[in-house]
Amino acid sequence: MSRNIVETVLGAIVLLVAGIFLAFSMRAGDVGASGGGYIVTADFSGIGGLSVGDEVQISGVKVGTVSGVSLDEETFLARVSMMVNQDLKLPTDTAALISSESLLGGKYLALEPGADEEIIPANGRIQYTQAPQNLEQLLGQFIFSMQQDEKDAE
């Protein structure tokens, strides 16, 4: 009989510790945090692997997350929706760039605020965008230009 009680108490302790770890990990990962922000969209010619949940940053500081990626059927551009912090006021001449965290991958959306006094309203649009650089294309162009230089030198 005492063995069953010990097992029950031990099981309860394990479940309690698991619950504490779950709560800590959710808080550390900002899972379920609404944040109370507003939506802004931007159109890109290519998004290069950017996906929902990726960070939106200004000067390396997280100010929001990517909330949606879709195709604009009229212009055939990739439309990126982002949820930015409520207290952040973006000027209308803000630029959005898709950047890599490292050579191994991982994308984020970088915002570069301008100096305009007007601000982008909720559900507004960022007009100035830059798609990510394609490393394979850049390498191909470099190799091709090196071959052209060798031919010109002959």
Secondary structure, 3 states (H helix, E strand, C coil): CHHHHHHHHHHHHHHHHHHHHHHHHHHHCCCCCCCCEEEEEEEECCCCCCCCCCEEEECCEEEEEEEEEEECCCCCCEEEEEEEECCCCCECCCEEEEEEEECCEEEEEEEECCCCCCECCCCEEECEEECCCCHHHHHHHHHHHHHHHHHHHC
